[in-house]
C-alpha cells in the first residue's frame, strides 16, 4: 500500500473482534461452551427447510424479506412493516451507526457491552463513549449523565453479554425518556428469548419514536452459521435503514431456514425450558464451589474468580479436559469466564472439572 492510499480516519484504531474459540491444540474432540450456541442445534423443521432450499440456489433471494418478516411478526405479534432483516443483528447495529452517527457524534455503550457497538461506531467515524456499569449491570443514571448534544445512539444489551444481567422494563423506559431529543436507544435483544416474560423491548418501540430493538436467530434458533438477525423500529427509522441495506443481504437459504425456525414453536419452547433448568443448576453448582455468579437471564453464566490468574488457570485446566469456555478480559472482566449453558451432560461435566480445580486449590 502506498502512502497515499489510506483508510478513513479511525479505521486502523479499531481492534479486530475475536470470537469464541472452537478448537484446542492436540484435542480432536472438544466440548465448545464459548459462543453461547444452542446445544440442541437447529430444529428439524429448520434443517428440512435448509435442504429444500438447495434446489433454488440459482435464484436470487427476495429483496424485501416479506415471508420472513411476516413469520416474525406473527410469532412475536408485531407489525411486519416495522421489521428489517440483516446478516445477524450485527448488521442492524452497523446500519444504525452508518445511518445516524458520524464525525463529531458520540455513541454510548457500557463498559462490559458487546464489542461491536464500539467497532461499528468507529467505522462510521463517530466517537464511542464508554459508561461504567454498577455491579456488572447497566446503570441508567450513569448513561443519562454521559449524554450530551453529541449523543446520537445509546446501545445496551438486555439481557447483557457477557454478564447475563438485565434491567427492568421501568428502567428501560426511564432511559428512553431521559435521552436527548436527537438520540436513539438501541435495545440489543440477542438473548431476550431466554428471559422469562420479556418482550425484548417491543412495547417500548411501539410507544416511542426513539427506541429500536435488535434480535438474532443465532442463539435460541441455533442458526449462528447462517447469520440472520432482525430489528424492530418506528417506520421512519426502518425506512432509513432500508436505504443503506444491500438488496440481497440475506440468501434464499438463510431466509427459508429462518422462517421455518421461527415458526417451530414447540422446539423453541423446549430449548427455553431446558436452558432455564440447566442455567439455574449451573449457577448453583458454581456458587457451591465458592465462585461469584450473578443471576443470569441468558443462555450462559459468568463465573467470577478471585483473580485474573485464577480465572486463567481454571481456563487452562478446562482446556486440558477438552472444554472450551470464553475468557472475557476484552470485556474488562479479566477475573471471569463466560460459560455457555449446554445440555445436562455438558453442564455436569464443566461443573465437575471446575469443582475439582477449586478443590485442588483449597
JOGIMO-V979870 format. One record per residue. N is the residue number from 0. NEAR is the number of other ideal C-beta (glycine too) atoms within 12 Angstrom. Layout:
{{N,NEAR} {N,NEAR}}
//
This chain:
{{0,7} {1,5} {2,5} {3,5} {4,7} {5,11} {6,13} {7,16} {8,16} {9,22} {10,15} {11,13} {12,17} {13,21} {14,14} {15,12} {16,20} {17,18} {18,21} {19,28} {20,23} {21,19} {22,17} {23,22} {24,11} {25,10} {26,18} {27,8} {28,12} {29,24} {30,31} {31,30} {32,41} {33,32} {34,29} {35,40} {36,35} {37,38} {38,30} {39,31} {40,21} {41,35} {42,31} {43,19} {44,27} {45,38} {46,26} {47,19} {48,33} {49,32} {50,18} {51,18} {52,26} {53,17} {54,13} {55,19} {56,16} {57,10} {58,15} {59,14} {60,29} {61,23} {62,17} {63,22} {64,38} {65,20} {66,26} {67,40} {68,34} {69,24} {70,33} {71,38} {72,25} {73,18} {74,29} {75,32} {76,15} {77,30} {78,20} {79,25} {80,22} {81,29} {82,41} {83,45} {84,48} {85,40} {86,32} {87,35} {88,42} {89,34} {90,31} {91,46} {92,49} {93,36} {94,40} {95,45} {96,39} {97,29} {98,32} {99,35} {100,39} {101,23} {102,16} {103,15} {104,31} {105,36} {106,46} {107,43} {108,44} {109,40} {110,33} {111,37} {112,44} {113,38} {114,33} {115,38} {116,43} {117,37} {118,29} {119,37} {120,41} {121,34} {122,30} {123,34} {124,26} {125,34} {126,28} {127,38} {128,32} {129,25} {130,31} {131,23} {132,30} {133,19} {134,18} {135,34} {136,32} {137,39} {138,27} {139,32} {140,19} {141,25} {142,40} {143,24} {144,17} {145,29} {146,29} {147,21} {148,13} {149,23} {150,35} {151,37} {152,47} {153,48} {154,52} {155,48} {156,46} {157,45} {158,43} {159,42} {160,47} {161,45} {162,41} {163,41} {164,35} {165,36} {166,36} {167,21} {168,23} {169,13} {170,27} {171,40} {172,23} {173,21} {174,40} {175,37} {176,21} {177,24} {178,33} {179,25} {180,15} {181,19} {182,36} {183,43} {184,46} {185,52} {186,48} {187,46} {188,44} {189,48} {190,40} {191,36} {192,36} {193,40} {194,34} {195,19} {196,15} {197,28} {198,26} {199,41} {200,42} {201,33} {202,23} {203,37} {204,36} {205,23} {206,17} {207,28} {208,23} {209,32} {210,41} {211,47} {212,47} {213,49} {214,46} {215,46} {216,43} {217,37} {218,41} {219,46} {220,48} {221,38} {222,39} {223,34} {224,24} {225,33} {226,27} {227,48} {228,41} {229,53} {230,48} {231,43} {232,41} {233,27} {234,20} {235,18} {236,34} {237,35} {238,17} {239,21} {240,36} {241,28} {242,15} {243,23} {244,29} {245,21} {246,14} {247,18} {248,32} {249,39} {250,28} {251,30} {252,30} {253,39} {254,42} {255,36} {256,41} {257,49} {258,41} {259,36} {260,43} {261,40} {262,27} {263,30} {264,21} {265,14} {266,26} {267,30} {268,17} {269,21} {270,34} {271,31} {272,19} {273,26} {274,42} {275,26} {276,21} {277,35} {278,40} {279,24} {280,26} {281,43} {282,31} {283,19} {284,28} {285,39} {286,23} {287,18} {288,27} {289,21} {290,32} {291,25} {292,33} {293,31} {294,26} {295,40} {296,38} {297,41} {298,46} {299,47} {300,47} {301,43} {302,46} {303,31} {304,33} {305,20} {306,15} {307,20} {308,15} {309,26} {310,33} {311,23} {312,23} {313,39} {314,36} {315,20} {316,27} {317,37} {318,30} {319,19} {320,24} {321,23} {322,37} {323,34} {324,47} {325,35} {326,31} {327,39} {328,22} {329,24} {330,33} {331,22} {332,31} {333,22} {334,27} {335,38} {336,44} {337,43} {338,48} {339,41} {340,44} {341,37} {342,27} {343,19} {344,15} {345,35} {346,34} {347,20} {348,26} {349,45} {350,35} {351,24} {352,33} {353,39} {354,26} {355,20} {356,32} {357,26} {358,15} {359,14} {360,19} {361,10}}
//
